[in-house]
Amino acid sequence: MLEALSEKLESVFKKLRGRGILKEEDIDAALKEVRIALLEADVNFKVVKDFVQSVRAKAVGKEVLESLTPGQQVVKIVHDELCGLLGGASAKIHLAPNPPTIIMMVGLHGSGKTTTSAKLARLFKKEGRRPMLVAADLQRPAAVEQLKTLGRQIDVPVFYMDGARDPVSLCDEAVRKAKTEARDVMILDTAGRLHIDESLMKELGEIRAKVSPKEVLFVADAMTGQDAVNIAKKFNEDIGIDGIILTKMDGDARGGAALSIRSVTGRPIKFIGTGEKIEMIEAFHPDRVASRILGMGDVLTLIEQAQEAYDRKEAEKLQEKILGESFTFEDLRDQLKKVRSMGPIENLLGMIPGMGKIKNVSVDEREFVKIEAIINSMTPGERRNHHIINGSRRRRIAQGSGTTVTDVNRVMKQYVEMKKMLKMFKGKKGMRLPKFLPF
């Protein structure tokens, strides 16, 4: 996420940090490179101009130039300005005082409205609410079926009407249904188009006027850069939006949309999609994203994702096993599954401070699949006691998992080395294992 921009800015500030004394011309040279990096990242020209002017005004002050660490001071100023550019504080969904809270999802075809609607419904359900999805996209073939499938996947009801032609009356009927079933959140998946047209805006305007949604959220594909920004501006002018959800942020190496859309529309980014899986959506935190851009990592989000994957009692039980030297292959397999459920490993590494500076770090997700296959090919007894796995058993495990004996030997060696490393914790008095670590 934002990898290309992060690399360029990191190289700029590395030069500043290495200097004991800064002059105005040093800052001007650095900001010129920052300006070029932002423009190459497809950030709106006016946004870049205002950003650079604001940073310069604060960076050439006497207290910065004469401080002991002027380079770090400038980086802090850039970090704070990025936070402001991205919205400053996190923006939450506003809930209606009288349920249901109606959330209207709008955007063009391909932006990910339907999947994002289901992702939001899952988040509300986890919070203990009773969401309902409404299939109001009557234009795109199979849109209703897609939402019904996603609804079954997360166990959230989907309101639809066979043969419906009028999305306005469908949404109005959905409100009555939500009240009857005491649903406190109702998410409308409305129709999109390949491009903005008058009929689309008219339809969306009529739905808004009929059901009075508490929130209108514009769903934008982050990878389309300035196109997403311009479309968001048009939607805001024509029907009014309350917030933005940026999808496909995991594939957005540049960052043009994320860094421009708040300033251009005046509306906050509320969520970002970080992958295709139904659980891959995050609340948008400007300060955390600014830290990621500047290579400072995002430990808070990493911990939150780990806490979601790990049950506290399970973590304590795992700790007892580790300290009691009874950590088995079954435990290893369970931990690998939990780590993978947190998202792509490379994304997790990017949240660790300093890891963004390490080049050519790649994680082959297929290795995790291979390890799981090898463990699954073991008998229950072999998983619990690796000492009984002799040569013939290793050949059988390799054959059963579609791997080689060399692969099995490597996994065995890694497991034994891991147990030795974990054993070190036992000898350290009072040492506790971090709750958010996989093992």
Order of alpha helices (4+ residues) and beta strands (2+ residues): alpha-alpha-alpha-alpha-alpha-beta-alpha-beta-alpha-beta-alpha-beta-alpha-beta-alpha-beta-alpha-beta-beta-alpha-alpha-alpha-alpha-alpha-alpha-alpha-alpha-alpha
